[in-house]
Amino acid sequence: MHKHLRNFLENGEDDRLDYKQSISSAGKIAKTFSAFSNHKGGRLLVGVRDNRSISGIRSEDEKYMLDLAAKFHCKPPIDLEIIEWQVGDKIILECKVEEAEDKPIYAKGDDGKWWAYVRVNDKSLLASKVVVDVMRRQGSDRGTMIQFTSKEKALLDYLNKNERITLQEYRKMINISKWRASKILVNLISAGVIRSHTTEKTEFYTLV
């Protein structure tokens, strides 16, 4: 087995590597592509089980599904590099996804809507509106100017005494709308003052 491939199998899944035994849905794969593109890029190995054993791809159709996911289930479409690896009598596909220059990259959901995903450890998770707005802001040329009002100060004072806060906790604390609270969080994240943490249950914010 090629050393490059062996390294991927020995190290296991992480924020830049995902295994798929087979491809059954272009839509599901698009989520992984969106998450990698919105992160630091990544690789998807098709024909590998979660326990790192090699199953090999089932048919050439899987290559077509990957291409479909990248071109028609991602917005904007992403460039996908596919490398074929022969391991004994089996074939593994290595799909290389680069970090997007223009974020966010969206994936088409089962509901027909477009959603952005982020990569957290070995999972592709739905990005919140706050995270999507931060990606948009970072992609534009305009800098972030913050007016430190009592609302920003209340948030930073809270985080100096507590480890984390959620959007809901913040808006309740100072009695403002979800939209206004989100805008303040986006500004502070873009300026590098606070950091967002996406989890499967909820998103929370901490001081940088």
Secondary structure, DSSP 8 states (H G I E B T S, - for coil): --HHHHHHHHH--BTTEEEES----HHHHHHHHHHHHHTT-EEEEETB-TTS-B---S-THHHHHHHHHHHHSEES---EEEEEEEETTEEEEEEEE---SS---EEE-TTS-EEEEEEETTEEEE--HHHHHHHHHHHSS--------HHHHHHHHHHHHSS-B-HHHHHHHHT--HHHHHHHHHHHHHTTSEEEEE-SS-EEEEE-
